[in-house]
Every structure is written in C-alpha cells, then in structure tokens.
Amino acid sequence: MNISAKSIYKSLILDYHVFKVLLSSVAITLLVATIIGVVTQPGTLIMVALTSSAFMLSAFFALTEKSNFSKLYGTLPLN
C-alpha cells in the first residue's frame, strides 16, 4: 500500500469505530426493511432502506459533529 492508501485506510478504521456504536440499530433497521420488502413488494423495500439509510447517515454525522472529530482529524497524520 502506498502512503495515501494507508491514510485512507486509517481514516476508514476511525470512522468504523465511531459508527460501531450505531451498528446494532443499523442491523435492526435493515432487517425490518428486508422483512417489509419481502412481505409487500420490492419497491417498498427500496424506499424503506433508502429512507432509513438517510436517517442513519444523519445520525452518524451528528455523532461526529457532537464529538468534535474535526479537531481529531486535523491532528492525525493523514495525507
């Protein structure tokens, strides 16, 4: 791996540790979306999955904003 690939990998690992807190709710939401899609129709599955993913991403960004990770990312040696 070159320098930039290692930096991206380190950044992704840090994001994973932040998102790990929300991982159980993500799994439950995707399971519910799949069950709804199987019971009704695939279009509903897509709508529920996309809507829930938007809420999950907003929760992720709210968590990073609340924890003030911009300062942390500024101090990490990432290229």
PDB file with one MODEL, atoms N, CA, C and O in Angstrom:
MODEL        1
ATOM      1  N   MET A   1       0.836  -1.176   0.000  1.00  0.00           N
ATOM      2  CA  MET A   1       0.000   0.000   0.000  1.00  0.00           C
ATOM      3  C   MET A   1       0.884   1.243   0.000  1.00  0.00           C
ATOM      4  O   MET A   1       1.903   1.308   0.687  1.00  0.00           O
ATOM      5  N   ASN A   2       0.472   2.200  -0.771  1.00  0.00           N
ATOM      6  CA  ASN A   2       1.222   3.453  -0.759  1.00  0.00           C
ATOM      7  C   ASN A   2       0.728   4.358   0.369  1.00  0.00           C
ATOM      8  O   ASN A   2      -0.181   3.998   1.118  1.00  0.00           O
ATOM      9  N   ILE A   3       1.332   5.518   0.476  1.00  0.00           N
ATOM     10  CA  ILE A   3       1.058   6.416   1.604  1.00  0.00           C
ATOM     11  C   ILE A   3      -0.407   6.856   1.653  1.00  0.00           C
ATOM     12  O   ILE A   3      -1.022   6.832   2.719  1.00  0.00           O
ATOM     13  N   SER A   4      -0.965   7.252   0.524  1.00  0.00           N
ATOM     14  CA  SER A   4      -2.337   7.754   0.541  1.00  0.00           C
ATOM     15  C   SER A   4      -3.348   6.643   0.825  1.00  0.00           C
ATOM     16  O   SER A   4      -4.360   6.886   1.483  1.00  0.00           O
ATOM     17  N   ALA A   5      -3.088   5.432   0.341  1.00  0.00           N
ATOM     18  CA  ALA A   5      -3.987   4.312   0.619  1.00  0.00           C
ATOM     19  C   ALA A   5      -3.976   3.973   2.104  1.00  0.00           C
ATOM     20  O   ALA A   5      -5.016   3.643   2.674  1.00  0.00           O
ATOM     21  N   LYS A   6      -2.815   4.053   2.727  1.00  0.00           N
ATOM     22  CA  LYS A   6      -2.736   3.794   4.170  1.00  0.00           C
ATOM     23  C   LYS A   6      -3.499   4.865   4.954  1.00  0.00           C
ATOM     24  O   LYS A   6      -4.162   4.564   5.946  1.00  0.00           O
ATOM     25  N   SER A   7      -3.399   6.110   4.500  1.00  0.00           N
ATOM     26  CA  SER A   7      -4.107   7.194   5.176  1.00  0.00           C
ATOM     27  C   SER A   7      -5.611   7.021   5.066  1.00  0.00           C
ATOM     28  O   SER A   7      -6.342   7.223   6.037  1.00  0.00           O
ATOM     29  N   ILE A   8      -6.066   6.649   3.890  1.00  0.00           N
ATOM     30  CA  ILE A   8      -7.497   6.410   3.696  1.00  0.00           C
ATOM     31  C   ILE A   8      -7.958   5.247   4.562  1.00  0.00           C
ATOM     32  O   ILE A   8      -9.033   5.303   5.160  1.00  0.00           O
ATOM     33  N   TYR A   9      -7.152   4.197   4.631  1.00  0.00           N
ATOM     34  CA  TYR A   9      -7.488   3.037   5.453  1.00  0.00           C
ATOM     35  C   TYR A   9      -7.583   3.432   6.931  1.00  0.00           C
ATOM     36  O   TYR A   9      -8.510   3.010   7.623  1.00  0.00           O
ATOM     37  N   LYS A  10      -6.629   4.239   7.420  1.00  0.00           N
ATOM     38  CA  LYS A  10      -6.667   4.688   8.816  1.00  0.00           C
ATOM     39  C   LYS A  10      -7.909   5.529   9.090  1.00  0.00           C
ATOM     40  O   LYS A  10      -8.526   5.414  10.149  1.00  0.00           O
ATOM     41  N   SER A  11      -8.266   6.367   8.137  1.00  0.00           N
ATOM     42  CA  SER A  11      -9.455   7.191   8.294  1.00  0.00           C
ATOM     43  C   SER A  11     -10.721   6.336   8.329  1.00  0.00           C
ATOM     44  O   SER A  11     -11.631   6.599   9.115  1.00  0.00           O
ATOM     45  N   LEU A  12     -10.774   5.314   7.478  1.00  0.00           N
ATOM     46  CA  LEU A  12     -11.934   4.417   7.478  1.00  0.00           C
ATOM     47  C   LEU A  12     -12.035   3.622   8.773  1.00  0.00           C
ATOM     48  O   LEU A  12     -13.137   3.393   9.272  1.00  0.00           O
ATOM     49  N   ILE A  13     -10.918   3.206   9.316  1.00  0.00           N
ATOM     50  CA  ILE A  13     -10.931   2.480  10.594  1.00  0.00           C
ATOM     51  C   ILE A  13     -11.456   3.383  11.709  1.00  0.00           C
ATOM     52  O   ILE A  13     -12.236   2.942  12.553  1.00  0.00           O
ATOM     53  N   LEU A  14     -11.031   4.632  11.710  1.00  0.00           N
ATOM     54  CA  LEU A  14     -11.530   5.573  12.713  1.00  0.00           C
ATOM     55  C   LEU A  14     -13.032   5.794  12.557  1.00  0.00           C
ATOM     56  O   LEU A  14     -13.761   5.836  13.548  1.00  0.00           O
ATOM     57  N   ASP A  15     -13.494   5.934  11.316  1.00  0.00           N
ATOM     58  CA  ASP A  15     -14.933   6.088  11.077  1.00  0.00           C
ATOM     59  C   ASP A  15     -15.703   4.844  11.514  1.00  0.00           C
ATOM     60  O   ASP A  15     -16.817   4.949  12.027  1.00  0.00           O
ATOM     61  N   TYR A  16     -15.110   3.665  11.312  1.00  0.00           N
ATOM     62  CA  TYR A  16     -15.764   2.431  11.759  1.00  0.00           C
ATOM     63  C   TYR A  16     -15.935   2.433  13.273  1.00  0.00           C
ATOM     64  O   TYR A  16     -16.996   2.061  13.772  1.00  0.00           O
ATOM     65  N   HIS A  17     -14.907   2.845  14.009  1.00  0.00           N
ATOM     66  CA  HIS A  17     -15.010   2.851  15.467  1.00  0.00           C
ATOM     67  C   HIS A  17     -16.060   3.849  15.951  1.00  0.00           C
ATOM     68  O   HIS A  17     -16.691   3.633  16.986  1.00  0.00           O
ATOM     69  N   VAL A  18     -16.246   4.927  15.215  1.00  0.00           N
ATOM     70  CA  VAL A  18     -17.300   5.879  15.557  1.00  0.00           C
ATOM     71  C   VAL A  18     -18.663   5.263  15.266  1.00  0.00           C
ATOM     72  O   VAL A  18     -19.587   5.375  16.072  1.00  0.00           O
ATOM     73  N   PHE A  19     -18.783   4.614  14.113  1.00  0.00           N
ATOM     74  CA  PHE A  19     -20.060   4.071  13.671  1.00  0.00           C
ATOM     75  C   PHE A  19     -20.432   2.783  14.398  1.00  0.00           C
ATOM     76  O   PHE A  19     -21.586   2.357  14.351  1.00  0.00           O
ATOM     77  N   LYS A  20     -19.459   2.159  15.071  1.00  0.00           N
ATOM     78  CA  LYS A  20     -19.711   0.902  15.771  1.00  0.00           C
ATOM     79  C   LYS A  20     -20.810   1.044  16.819  1.00  0.00           C
ATOM     80  O   LYS A  20     -21.521   0.083  17.111  1.00  0.00           O
ATOM     81  N   VAL A  21     -20.947   2.229  17.377  1.00  0.00           N
ATOM     82  CA  VAL A  21     -21.982   2.495  18.378  1.00  0.00           C
ATOM     83  C   VAL A  21     -23.371   2.323  17.762  1.00  0.00           C
ATOM     84  O   VAL A  21     -24.294   1.847  18.422  1.00  0.00           O
ATOM     85  N   LEU A  22     -23.512   2.712  16.502  1.00  0.00           N
ATOM     86  CA  LEU A  22     -24.805   2.661  15.826  1.00  0.00           C
ATOM     87  C   LEU A  22     -25.035   1.370  15.039  1.00  0.00           C
ATOM     88  O   LEU A  22     -26.069   1.222  14.388  1.00  0.00           O
ATOM     89  N   LEU A  23     -24.086   0.437  15.090  1.00  0.00           N
ATOM     90  CA  LEU A  23     -24.147  -0.743  14.240  1.00  0.00           C
ATOM     91  C   LEU A  23     -25.351  -1.634  14.530  1.00  0.00           C
ATOM     92  O   LEU A  23     -25.936  -2.185  13.597  1.00  0.00           O
ATOM     93  N   SER A  24     -25.732  -1.788  15.779  1.00  0.00           N
ATOM     94  CA  SER A  24     -26.870  -2.652  16.095  1.00  0.00           C
ATOM     95  C   SER A  24     -28.167  -2.053  15.566  1.00  0.00           C
ATOM     96  O   SER A  24     -29.023  -2.783  15.066  1.00  0.00           O
ATOM     97  N   SER A  25     -28.323  -0.750  15.667  1.00  0.00           N
ATOM     98  CA  SER A  25     -29.538  -0.128  15.138  1.00  0.00           C
ATOM     99  C   SER A  25     -29.575  -0.197  13.616  1.00  0.00           C
ATOM    100  O   SER A  25     -30.652  -0.302  13.030  1.00  0.00           O
ATOM    101  N   VAL A  26     -28.423  -0.140  12.975  1.00  0.00           N
ATOM    102  CA  VAL A  26     -28.363  -0.284  11.519  1.00  0.00           C
ATOM    103  C   VAL A  26     -28.798  -1.682  11.113  1.00  0.00           C
ATOM    104  O   VAL A  26     -29.568  -1.843  10.167  1.00  0.00           O
ATOM    105  N   ALA A  27     -28.312  -2.692  11.821  1.00  0.00           N
ATOM    106  CA  ALA A  27     -28.666  -4.074  11.502  1.00  0.00           C
ATOM    107  C   ALA A  27     -30.162  -4.323  11.704  1.00  0.00           C
ATOM    108  O   ALA A  27     -30.797  -4.982  10.881  1.00  0.00           O
ATOM    109  N   ILE A  28     -30.718  -3.807  12.780  1.00  0.00           N
ATOM    110  CA  ILE A  28     -32.147  -3.992  13.043  1.00  0.00           C
ATOM    111  C   ILE A  28     -32.982  -3.285  11.974  1.00  0.00           C
ATOM    112  O   ILE A  28     -33.978  -3.829  11.498  1.00  0.00           O
ATOM    113  N   THR A  29     -32.575  -2.083  11.605  1.00  0.00           N
ATOM    114  CA  THR A  29     -33.316  -1.333  10.590  1.00  0.00           C
ATOM    115  C   THR A  29     -33.285  -2.039   9.242  1.00  0.00           C
ATOM    116  O   THR A  29     -34.308  -2.124   8.563  1.00  0.00           O
ATOM    117  N   LEU A  30     -32.135  -2.540   8.854  1.00  0.00           N
ATOM    118  CA  LEU A  30     -32.048  -3.261   7.580  1.00  0.00           C
ATOM    119  C   LEU A  30     -32.833  -4.571   7.606  1.00  0.00           C
ATOM    120  O   LEU A  30     -33.405  -4.976   6.594  1.00  0.00           O
ATOM    121  N   LEU A  31     -32.859  -5.229   8.760  1.00  0.00           N
ATOM    122  CA  LEU A  31     -33.656  -6.450   8.895  1.00  0.00           C
ATOM    123  C   LEU A  31     -35.138  -6.141   8.768  1.00  0.00           C
ATOM    124  O   LEU A  31     -35.863  -6.860   8.081  1.00  0.00           O
ATOM    125  N   VAL A  32     -35.594  -5.088   9.415  1.00  0.00           N
ATOM    126  CA  VAL A  32     -37.001  -4.691   9.317  1.00  0.00           C
ATOM    127  C   VAL A  32     -37.337  -4.287   7.882  1.00  0.00           C
ATOM    128  O   VAL A  32     -38.404  -4.633   7.374  1.00  0.00           O
ATOM    129  N   ALA A  33     -36.434  -3.560   7.232  1.00  0.00           N
ATOM    130  CA  ALA A  33     -36.665  -3.157   5.838  1.00  0.00           C
ATOM    131  C   ALA A  33     -36.762  -4.376   4.922  1.00  0.00           C
ATOM    132  O   ALA A  33     -37.590  -4.400   4.011  1.00  0.00           O
ATOM    133  N   THR A  34     -35.932  -5.377   5.154  1.00  0.00           N
ATOM    134  CA  THR A  34     -35.978  -6.588   4.347  1.00  0.00           C
ATOM    135  C   THR A  34     -37.275  -7.352   4.569  1.00  0.00           C
ATOM    136  O   THR A  34     -37.874  -7.846   3.614  1.00  0.00           O
ATOM    137  N   ILE A  35     -37.710  -7.453   5.814  1.00  0.00           N
ATOM    138  CA  ILE A  35     -38.962  -8.147   6.106  1.00  0.00           C
ATOM    139  C   ILE A  35     -40.137  -7.420   5.457  1.00  0.00           C
ATOM    140  O   ILE A  35     -41.012  -8.055   4.869  1.00  0.00           O
ATOM    141  N   ILE A  36     -40.158  -6.097   5.562  1.00  0.00           N
ATOM    142  CA  ILE A  36     -41.231  -5.319   4.928  1.00  0.00           C
ATOM    143  C   ILE A  36     -41.209  -5.515   3.416  1.00  0.00           C
ATOM    144  O   ILE A  36     -42.261  -5.650   2.791  1.00  0.00           O
ATOM    145  N   GLY A  37     -40.025  -5.533   2.832  1.00  0.00           N
ATOM    146  CA  GLY A  37     -39.920  -5.723   1.389  1.00  0.00           C
ATOM    147  C   GLY A  37     -40.347  -7.105   0.927  1.00  0.00           C
ATOM    148  O   GLY A  37     -40.940  -7.243  -0.143  1.00  0.00           O
ATOM    149  N   VAL A  38     -40.053  -8.132   1.720  1.00  0.00           N
ATOM    150  CA  VAL A  38     -40.461  -9.491   1.361  1.00  0.00           C
ATOM    151  C   VAL A  38     -41.970  -9.645   1.479  1.00  0.00           C
ATOM    152  O   VAL A  38     -42.602 -10.296   0.646  1.00  0.00           O
ATOM    153  N   VAL A  39     -42.544  -9.047   2.511  1.00  0.00           N
ATOM    154  CA  VAL A  39     -43.981  -9.167   2.736  1.00  0.00           C
ATOM    155  C   VAL A  39     -44.766  -8.371   1.704  1.00  0.00           C
ATOM    156  O   VAL A  39     -45.785  -8.846   1.204  1.00  0.00           O
ATOM    157  N   THR A  40     -44.312  -7.179   1.383  1.00  0.00           N
ATOM    158  CA  THR A  40     -45.079  -6.335   0.465  1.00  0.00           C
ATOM    159  C   THR A  40     -44.564  -6.474  -0.961  1.00  0.00           C
ATOM    160  O   THR A  40     -44.990  -7.366  -1.694  1.00  0.00           O
ATOM    161  N   GLN A  41     -43.649  -5.596  -1.354  1.00  0.00           N
ATOM    162  CA  GLN A  41     -43.102  -5.650  -2.707  1.00  0.00           C
ATOM    163  C   GLN A  41     -41.710  -5.026  -2.703  1.00  0.00           C
ATOM    164  O   GLN A  41     -41.380  -4.272  -1.788  1.00  0.00           O
ATOM    165  N   PRO A  42     -40.892  -5.324  -3.702  1.00  0.00           N
ATOM    166  CA  PRO A  42     -39.509  -4.834  -3.705  1.00  0.00           C
ATOM    167  C   PRO A  42     -39.383  -3.310  -3.712  1.00  0.00           C
ATOM    168  O   PRO A  42     -38.416  -2.776  -3.169  1.00  0.00           O
ATOM    169  N   GLY A  43     -40.332  -2.605  -4.312  1.00  0.00           N
ATOM    170  CA  GLY A  43     -40.287  -1.145  -4.309  1.00  0.00           C
ATOM    171  C   GLY A  43     -40.348  -0.582  -2.910  1.00  0.00           C
ATOM    172  O   GLY A  43     -39.681   0.405  -2.599  1.00  0.00           O
ATOM    173  N   THR A  44     -41.143  -1.204  -2.072  1.00  0.00           N
ATOM    174  CA  THR A  44     -41.247  -0.774  -0.679  1.00  0.00           C
ATOM    175  C   THR A  44     -39.944  -1.028   0.058  1.00  0.00           C
ATOM    176  O   THR A  44     -39.529  -0.221   0.889  1.00  0.00           O
ATOM    177  N   LEU A  45     -39.295  -2.150  -0.243  1.00  0.00           N
ATOM    178  CA  LEU A  45     -38.005  -2.456   0.363  1.00  0.00           C
ATOM    179  C   LEU A  45     -36.988  -1.369   0.048  1.00  0.00           C
ATOM    180  O   LEU A  45     -36.243  -0.929   0.924  1.00  0.00           O
ATOM    181  N   ILE A  46     -36.964  -0.944  -1.199  1.00  0.00           N
ATOM    182  CA  ILE A  46     -36.015   0.086  -1.616  1.00  0.00           C
ATOM    183  C   ILE A  46     -36.323   1.405  -0.913  1.00  0.00           C
ATOM    184  O   ILE A  46     -35.411   2.082  -0.440  1.00  0.00           O
ATOM    185  N   MET A  47     -37.605   1.773  -0.843  1.00  0.00           N
ATOM    186  CA  MET A  47     -37.979   3.027  -0.185  1.00  0.00           C
ATOM    187  C   MET A  47     -37.620   3.008   1.294  1.00  0.00           C
ATOM    188  O   MET A  47     -37.074   3.985   1.806  1.00  0.00           O
ATOM    189  N   VAL A  48     -37.915   1.918   1.985  1.00  0.00           N
ATOM    190  CA  VAL A  48     -37.628   1.832   3.421  1.00  0.00           C
ATOM    191  C   VAL A  48     -36.117   1.820   3.659  1.00  0.00           C
ATOM    192  O   VAL A  48     -35.629   2.478   4.578  1.00  0.00           O
ATOM    193  N   ALA A  49     -35.377   1.076   2.838  1.00  0.00           N
ATOM    194  CA  ALA A  49     -33.925   1.008   3.018  1.00  0.00           C
ATOM    195  C   ALA A  49     -33.265   2.360   2.761  1.00  0.00           C
ATOM    196  O   ALA A  49     -32.371   2.760   3.506  1.00  0.00           O
ATOM    197  N   LEU A  50     -33.687   3.056   1.733  1.00  0.00           N
ATOM    198  CA  LEU A  50     -33.092   4.361   1.442  1.00  0.00           C
ATOM    199  C   LEU A  50     -33.456   5.405   2.493  1.00  0.00           C
ATOM    200  O   LEU A  50     -32.620   6.218   2.884  1.00  0.00           O
ATOM    201  N   THR A  51     -34.698   5.378   2.943  1.00  0.00           N
ATOM    202  CA  THR A  51     -35.107   6.326   3.975  1.00  0.00           C
ATOM    203  C   THR A  51     -34.359   6.069   5.273  1.00  0.00           C
ATOM    204  O   THR A  51     -33.878   7.006   5.910  1.00  0.00           O
ATOM    205  N   SER A  52     -34.258   4.809   5.668  1.00  0.00           N
ATOM    206  CA  SER A  52     -33.558   4.501   6.911  1.00  0.00           C
ATOM    207  C   SER A  52     -32.068   4.792   6.793  1.00  0.00           C
ATOM    208  O   SER A  52     -31.444   5.212   7.768  1.00  0.00           O
ATOM    209  N   SER A  53     -31.486   4.577   5.611  1.00  0.00           N
ATOM    210  CA  SER A  53     -30.056   4.880   5.461  1.00  0.00           C
ATOM    211  C   SER A  53     -29.806   6.383   5.558  1.00  0.00           C
ATOM    212  O   SER A  53     -28.762   6.803   6.056  1.00  0.00           O
ATOM    213  N   ALA A  54     -30.744   7.192   5.093  1.00  0.00           N
ATOM    214  CA  ALA A  54     -30.594   8.641   5.232  1.00  0.00           C
ATOM    215  C   ALA A  54     -30.606   9.042   6.705  1.00  0.00           C
ATOM    216  O   ALA A  54     -29.811   9.886   7.121  1.00  0.00           O
ATOM    217  N   PHE A  55     -31.493   8.451   7.493  1.00  0.00           N
ATOM    218  CA  PHE A  55     -31.523   8.749   8.920  1.00  0.00           C
ATOM    219  C   PHE A  55     -30.268   8.251   9.627  1.00  0.00           C
ATOM    220  O   PHE A  55     -29.760   8.914  10.531  1.00  0.00           O
ATOM    221  N   MET A  56     -29.763   7.083   9.219  1.00  0.00           N
ATOM    222  CA  MET A  56     -28.551   6.550   9.841  1.00  0.00           C
ATOM    223  C   MET A  56     -27.342   7.426   9.526  1.00  0.00           C
ATOM    224  O   MET A  56     -26.510   7.673  10.398  1.00  0.00           O
ATOM    225  N   LEU A  57     -27.243   7.892   8.292  1.00  0.00           N
ATOM    226  CA  LEU A  57     -26.130   8.764   7.937  1.00  0.00           C
ATOM    227  C   LEU A  57     -26.209  10.086   8.678  1.00  0.00           C
ATOM    228  O   LEU A  57     -25.187  10.625   9.103  1.00  0.00           O
ATOM    229  N   SER A  58     -27.413  10.609   8.833  1.00  0.00           N
ATOM    230  CA  SER A  58     -27.533  11.859   9.586  1.00  0.00           C
ATOM    231  C   SER A  58     -27.151  11.647  11.047  1.00  0.00           C
ATOM    232  O   SER A  58     -26.554  12.530  11.663  1.00  0.00           O
ATOM    233  N   ALA A  59     -27.489  10.486  11.606  1.00  0.00           N
ATOM    234  CA  ALA A  59     -27.096  10.189  12.987  1.00  0.00           C
ATOM    235  C   ALA A  59     -25.578  10.054  13.093  1.00  0.00           C
ATOM    236  O   ALA A  59     -24.981  10.486  14.079  1.00  0.00           O
ATOM    237  N   PHE A  60     -24.961   9.460  12.086  1.00  0.00           N
ATOM    238  CA  PHE A  60     -23.506   9.313  12.079  1.00  0.00           C
ATOM    239  C   PHE A  60     -22.826  10.676  12.045  1.00  0.00           C
ATOM    240  O   PHE A  60     -21.894  10.927  12.809  1.00  0.00           O
ATOM    241  N   PHE A  61     -23.293  11.563  11.155  1.00  0.00           N
ATOM    242  CA  PHE A  61     -22.683  12.876  11.057  1.00  0.00           C
ATOM    243  C   PHE A  61     -22.976  13.719  12.294  1.00  0.00           C
ATOM    244  O   PHE A  61     -22.145  14.532  12.698  1.00  0.00           O
ATOM    245  N   ALA A  62     -24.137  13.536  12.894  1.00  0.00           N
ATOM    246  CA  ALA A  62     -24.441  14.248  14.139  1.00  0.00           C
ATOM    247  C   ALA A  62     -23.520  13.781  15.262  1.00  0.00           C
ATOM    248  O   ALA A  62     -23.080  14.585  16.084  1.00  0.00           O
ATOM    249  N   LEU A  63     -23.230  12.484  15.297  1.00  0.00           N
ATOM    250  CA  LEU A  63     -22.334  11.947  16.315  1.00  0.00           C
ATOM    251  C   LEU A  63     -20.923  12.480  16.133  1.00  0.00           C
ATOM    252  O   LEU A  63     -20.269  12.847  17.110  1.00  0.00           O
ATOM    253  N   THR A  64     -20.448  12.527  14.902  1.00  0.00           N
ATOM    254  CA  THR A  64     -19.103  13.050  14.665  1.00  0.00           C
ATOM    255  C   THR A  64     -19.035  14.555  14.945  1.00  0.00           C
ATOM    256  O   THR A  64     -18.019  15.054  15.428  1.00  0.00           O
ATOM    257  N   GLU A  65     -20.111  15.267  14.644  1.00  0.00           N
ATOM    258  CA  GLU A  65     -20.130  16.707  14.922  1.00  0.00           C
ATOM    259  C   GLU A  65     -20.173  16.970  16.427  1.00  0.00           C
ATOM    260  O   GLU A  65     -19.494  17.869  16.923  1.00  0.00           O
ATOM    261  N   LYS A  66     -20.966  16.190  17.148  1.00  0.00           N
ATOM    262  CA  LYS A  66     -21.082  16.366  18.597  1.00  0.00           C
ATOM    263  C   LYS A  66     -19.762  16.040  19.297  1.00  0.00           C
ATOM    264  O   LYS A  66     -19.405  16.677  20.288  1.00  0.00           O
ATOM    265  N   SER A  67     -19.048  15.054  18.781  1.00  0.00           N
ATOM    266  CA  SER A  67     -17.787  14.647  19.388  1.00  0.00           C
ATOM    267  C   SER A  67     -16.620  15.520  18.950  1.00  0.00           C
ATOM    268  O   SER A  67     -15.504  15.358  19.444  1.00  0.00           O
ATOM    269  N   ASN A  68     -16.870  16.450  18.021  1.00  0.00           N
ATOM    270  CA  ASN A  68     -15.864  17.395  17.552  1.00  0.00           C
ATOM    271  C   ASN A  68     -14.660  16.674  16.931  1.00  0.00           C
ATOM    272  O   ASN A  68     -13.510  16.962  17.261  1.00  0.00           O
ATOM    273  N   PHE A  69     -14.950  15.732  16.028  1.00  0.00           N
ATOM    274  CA  PHE A  69     -13.891  14.973  15.394  1.00  0.00           C
ATOM    275  C   PHE A  69     -13.117  15.756  14.353  1.00  0.00           C
ATOM    276  O   PHE A  69     -12.089  15.282  13.872  1.00  0.00           O
ATOM    277  N   SER A  70     -13.582  16.941  13.992  1.00  0.00           N
ATOM    278  CA  SER A  70     -12.823  17.728  13.024  1.00  0.00           C
ATOM    279  C   SER A  70     -11.457  18.098  13.602  1.00  0.00           C
ATOM    280  O   SER A  70     -10.467  18.150  12.872  1.00  0.00           O
ATOM    281  N   LYS A  71     -11.401  18.352  14.900  1.00  0.00           N
ATOM    282  CA  LYS A  71     -10.110  18.621  15.540  1.00  0.00           C
ATOM    283  C   LYS A  71      -9.253  17.360  15.562  1.00  0.00           C
ATOM    284  O   LYS A  71      -8.040  17.424  15.363  1.00  0.00           O
ATOM    285  N   LEU A  72      -9.887  16.213  15.805  1.00  0.00           N
ATOM    286  CA  LEU A  72      -9.135  14.968  15.826  1.00  0.00           C
ATOM    287  C   LEU A  72      -8.563  14.646  14.452  1.00  0.00           C
ATOM    288  O   LEU A  72      -7.396  14.272  14.332  1.00  0.00           O
ATOM    289  N   TYR A  73      -9.381  14.790  13.422  1.00  0.00           N
ATOM    290  CA  TYR A  73      -8.898  14.534  12.073  1.00  0.00           C
ATOM    291  C   TYR A  73      -7.815  15.530  11.679  1.00  0.00           C
ATOM    292  O   TYR A  73      -6.930  15.205  10.887  1.00  0.00           O
ATOM    293  N   GLY A  74      -7.878  16.731  12.223  1.00  0.00           N
ATOM    294  CA  GLY A  74      -6.850  17.728  11.940  1.00  0.00           C
ATOM    295  C   GLY A  74      -5.513  17.403  12.568  1.00  0.00           C
ATOM    296  O   GLY A  74      -4.473  17.831  12.067  1.00  0.00           O
ATOM    297  N   THR A  75      -5.523  16.646  13.666  1.00  0.00           N
ATOM    298  CA  THR A  75      -4.261  16.307  14.337  1.00  0.00           C
ATOM    299  C   THR A  75      -3.689  14.980  13.886  1.00  0.00           C
ATOM    300  O   THR A  75      -2.520  14.693  14.143  1.00  0.00           O
ATOM    301  N   LEU A  76      -4.493  14.162  13.216  1.00  0.00           N
ATOM    302  CA  LEU A  76      -3.985  12.860  12.758  1.00  0.00           C
ATOM    303  C   LEU A  76      -3.062  13.039  11.569  1.00  0.00           C
ATOM    304  O   LEU A  76      -3.267  13.936  10.752  1.00  0.00           O
ATOM    305  N   PRO A  77      -2.054  12.198  11.465  1.00  0.00           N
ATOM    306  CA  PRO A  77      -1.136  12.293  10.322  1.00  0.00           C
ATOM    307  C   PRO A  77      -1.696  11.635   9.071  1.00  0.00           C
ATOM    308  O   PRO A  77      -1.132  10.666   8.562  1.00  0.00           O
ATOM    309  N   LEU A  78      -2.805  12.165   8.582  1.00  0.00           N
ATOM    310  CA  LEU A  78      -3.412  11.627   7.359  1.00  0.00           C
ATOM    311  C   LEU A  78      -3.076  12.535   6.198  1.00  0.00           C
ATOM    312  O   LEU A  78      -3.193  13.757   6.294  1.00  0.00           O
ATOM    313  N   ASN A  79      -2.660  11.931   5.104  1.00  0.00           N
ATOM    314  CA  ASN A  79      -2.339  12.724   3.906  1.00  0.00           C
ATOM    315  C   ASN A  79      -3.540  12.867   3.020  1.00  0.00           C
ATOM    316  O   ASN A  79      -3.459  13.500   1.968  1.00  0.00           O
TER     317      ASN A  79
ENDMDL
END
